[in-house]
Amino acid sequence: MLTKDLYHVNEEKPQTQSFLFIEDDRKLSEQYHSFYSESYYVANFATAKKLLTELEIAGEFPGLIVIDLPLNSEILSNFKNWVENNISIYIPVIYNAENLTKQQIKSIFERKLADDVVNLSTNYSSLPEKADFLKKIKEYSVVKNKKADLDAGCKFCFAKRTLDILLSSIAIVLCLPVFLIIAVAIKLESKGPIFYCANRAGKGFKVFKFFKFRTMVVDADKKIAELSKQNMYKADDKGPKFFKVKDDPRITRLGSFLRNTSLDELPQLFNVLIGDMSIVGNRPLPLYEANSLTTNEFAERFMAPAGITGLWQITKRGKDDMSISERMSLDIKYARNSSLKGDLKIIWKTPSVLLQKTNV
């Protein structure tokens, strides 16, 4: 293989799976080089195209393309289009998040310049799982488009989307006075924006802007580390990660009321109307949580659309005895068995769980 002469810089077991790294050729001592000693390393897109062409002829393909170069959106777009049009199999493309600004990362996702963005220095060992997850998502999309599933799938999707538009439109009109009252109350209680807007991962790991009424103090996300010991979800370092704190000190007094009555969720009706979410589905996750679930074991929960309510909400919302495995099993169960009848049952049961007694 066209690999560099590298030395081992850690004691981790090297991976035999081959990837293609497109990076500055001065990066000779990166830790992941010894970890992926059987991989290909090239310094630019032109060399990458030449190598991929040779591999295409030989019928050998890297399991992943990892790019670690200064971002040039047009060159990256041209390269990704070239790969899609000239390589006979799907190869996921990952971009290194280090040295990228938030705006650049946002642009990569919005323009679909890469399949995902990761921090190589801290997450290089999880690249095989990331590659498997992205391939599984792609395979699922292909299968869903096969004629055998097309009629039933299209009818369900059409009915579900029609229901979403109808219910969200009616709810937005009816709730406009409530929107105004809550907005004024938030402004009177604490400094900061009325809405909390953040990136969330939904169906197929699609990243979108998620809306809620702000229920926490400003910069609450920056205080997660100091509250980690109070996390109600327990997981080891290699497992999926969720974060939830009972009696969270970051929540304002009004925020506690909004959460316990689920009124903070009302702005998500606009997410539904736009098409980013559905009324019923699996909860869209913060990216730090979603990134810990991109393995074969848990990736299936992303096959379902993001939803305001869902199977997990009507089963475990507001309860203290939460476990990651239980939550994941409910999400996966919904993804496998979703139907219009099932959605209507979940909608019917949702009002009974809107009010919760515990501050979780």
N, C-alpha and C positions, 0 to 999 in steps of 0.2 A: 504493500500500500504506500501511497505518497505521504508518509508521515515524517515529522521532524524527529531528529535525534534528541529525545527528551530524557530527563532523569526523574526518578520518583522523588516527590517532595512530601509524601505522607504515607501512612501505613494502611490506607483504605485499599480494598481489593479492586484492582483495575477492571473495567468493563470491557468485554470482548465485542459488544455491539458497536458498529462503526457509524459515526456521524460525520457530517461535513461542516467544518468550522471555517468561516470566512472572517479573517481578522488581521489586524496589523501584524506583520511578520516579525516585529520586535518583541512580541509577547511570548518569550521562550520559557518563562518560568511560572506560567499560570498553573495553579494547583490541579485544575481539571485535565491538563495535558497528560499527566501520568495516569490519571483515572481513566481516560479514554485513549489509551496508547495505540489502539488499533484503528483510530479514526484518521480522516483526511484533514489537512490544514493548508489553506491557501490564503493569499494576501489580498485578493481583489475579485470582483464579480466576473471579469473576463476569464480569469483562470478557472473560476468555479464553473462557468458555462462549458469550458473545454473539457474539464474533468467529468462533469455530468454527462456530456455527450459520449465520452469514452465508456462510462459506466452503463449508459443506456444500451450501447452496442453490445457490451459484454453481459448484459442482463443482471448487473449487480448495482444495488442502490443503497445509499446511506439511509439510515432510519430517521434522520432529522437533519435539517440545515440550520446551523446556529450562526447568526451574524453579529459581529462585534467590531463595527466600524463607525466612524462619525456619520450621523444620519444625513443622507441626501434623499429626500422623498421621491424625487423623480427617478433617480437611478435605481432605488429600491423597488419602486413600482414596476419599472421596466424588467428588472430581474425576476420578480415574482410572476409577472405575466409570461416571461420566457419559460420559466420552469413549468407553469401550468400548460403551456402550449407545446412544449417540446419533450417533456418527460412523461412516459406512458403510465406511471403510477403516481399516486399522491404522496408527496413528501412534505411534512409539516415544516414551516419556517418560523424560527424563534429569534427574537432580537434581544440583545443584552440591554437591560434597563440601566446599567451603570452609566453615568455621565449624560443621561438623557434628562431633559426637563419634563415637568408634568405636561406641558403643552405638546411636546414632541411625542410623548407616550399616548396622549389623547389622539393626536393626529394619526399615529400608526393604527390605532383601533378603528377610528372613524373611516379612514381610507382603506382599511383592510390590507395594509402593507405587509403585515405578518400575522401569523395565526395566534401568537401570544408574545408577551414581553416578560422576561424573567431577569432576576439578578443572578448572574453567573457565579459570582464569588461566594454566595451563600447557598445557592440552590442547584449547583452543577450536578450533584449526585442524584437528583430527582429527575433529570432529563429523560431517562428511559421511560419512566411512568408518565411524564408529560407527553412524550411522543405517542405512547400507546393510547392515552386519553384522546388526543387530537385525531388520531386515526380512527378510533371508535366512533367519535362524533361524525366524522366524514362518512364512514361506512353506514352509520345509521341514516344519514341524510340520503345516501344512494338507495338504500333499501326502501325507505319511505316513498321514493319516487318511482319504484317499480310498479308496473301496471296492476299486478295482483293486489296491491294495497291501495292503489290510487283512488278508486271510487269511494270506498268506505272512509279512507283517510280524509279525502277532500270534503265529503259530506259532513264529517264530524268537525273538521276545521272551520268550514263555512258556518255551521250552526253555532259553534263556540264563539267565533268572532262576531257573528250577528248578535248573540246574547250579550257579549261584552259591550258592544257599541250601544245597544239599547239600554242596558242597565246603568252603564256609566253616565250616559247622557242624561237620563232621568234623574239619577242621584246628584249629579253636579248642579242641575237646575234647582232641585229641591233643597240642596244644602248650601246654596249661596249665602243666605243670611247667617248660617252657622260659620261659614268661612270667614265672613267679615268680623263676627264677634270674637272668634278665636284669634284672628290676626291682631286686632286691637289689644286683646288681653296679653298676648305674647309681648308686644311692644311696650306695654305699660309695666310688665313685670321685670324684664331684664334687657340689657343691651344686646344687640345682635340681630341677625336676619330673622324674618318670620318663618321662612322655610329652611329645612335641612335638605341640601342637595348633595348627593354623593354618587360615585360610580358603583354599580352593582352588576353582578353576573347573573344572567338569566338563562333561558333555553339555549343549548349549544354553546354555553359559556359566552354568549353575546353580552358585551358590556354596554350599559345604558345609564342615563342620568335618572336617578331615583328621587322622588319627592316625598317629604313628610313635613308636618308641622314641627318646628324645632322644640324639643322637649328637654334639651340639655344646655348646660352653659357653653359658651363659645369655646372652640378648640378642645371639646371633650374627647375626640379621638386620640389626642396626644397624651391622655392620662391613662390609657389602657395598660401600659407596662406597670405602673405603680399599683394597679388594682388586680393584677394577674393572679395573686394568691387567693382572691375571693371569687374567682371564676367558678360558676356552678357546673360547668362542663369540665370533665377530667379526661385528659388524653396524654399519651406519651409524646415525645418529641417528634416521632415519625408518623404519628397518626393524624387524623383530621382535627382541625382546630376550630372551636366555636368560643364565643365570649359572651357571658351573661352574668351580671352581678345582682344579687338580691339587695334591695334598698340602696341602689346605686347613688352615691353622693353627687354625681354629676348632673342628676335629674333635678330640674327646678320644681317648685311646688305646683305650678300650673302644669308642668310637664308630666308630673306624676298622675294628675287627674286625667289629662289627655290620653296617657298610655292605658290607664286602668279602664277607661271607657272606649278605647280604640279610636277616639276622635283624631288622634295624630296621624292615622292612616288615610284620612279623607283625601289629601292631595294625590294619592296614588290612583284615584279615579281618572286623573289626567293621563297617567302612564298607561292605563287601560285603554282610554280613548285613542291615544297616539298609536298604540299597538305594541308597546314595549312589554306590557304585562297583560295578564288575563284576570278576570274576577277570581277564578279558581286555578290553583297551580301550586308549585313549590316556592317557598319564599326566596326572593332574590338575595344573594349573599354579598357581603363586603368582599372585596377582592382578596384580602388576606385570609379570609375563611375559605373562599372558593378555591384558591390556589392549593390548599391542603387536601382537596377532595378530587384532584385530577388523577385518580388511579383507577384501574379496572374495577376495583371493588365498589367504589362510590360514584364513579363518573355517570352512571345511569340516571342519577337523580336530575342531571342537567338535560335529559331528554324531554322533560316536561316543561311547559311554559312557566315563567315567573308569575306568581299569583298573589292577590291580596289576602285571600283565605285559602285553606287547603286541608288535606287530611291531617297533617300534623297539628294545625291550629285547633280543629274541633276535637282532637284527641288529648293533646298535652299542654295547650296554651295555659299559662298562668300557674302551672304545677311545679312544685319544687323538685320532684323526683325525675329529673330529666337525665337522659344519657345520650351520648352521641350515636351509639349503635341503634337505639330505638328511634331516634329522629331520622336517621338515614334509612332505616328499613321502611318507615312510613312514606318518606319521599320517593323511594324506589318503587314501593307498592303502587303509589299513585301514577308514577311515570309508566309503569307496565300496564295498568288496568284503567286508565282514564277513559271516561265515556260521558256523553251528555247527561245520561240518567244519573251517573255518579256525581257529576258536577252539581246537578240540581239538588241532590241529597245534601251535599256539603253546604251549599248556599242556604238550604232550609235549616240546617243545624247551627249555622254560624251565629245568628243572633243570641243564642243561649250562652255563647262563650265570649261575647264582646266585653262583658263586665268581668273583671278579675279582682280578686281580693288581695293577692300577694303582689308586691312590687318587684316583679322580675321582667 
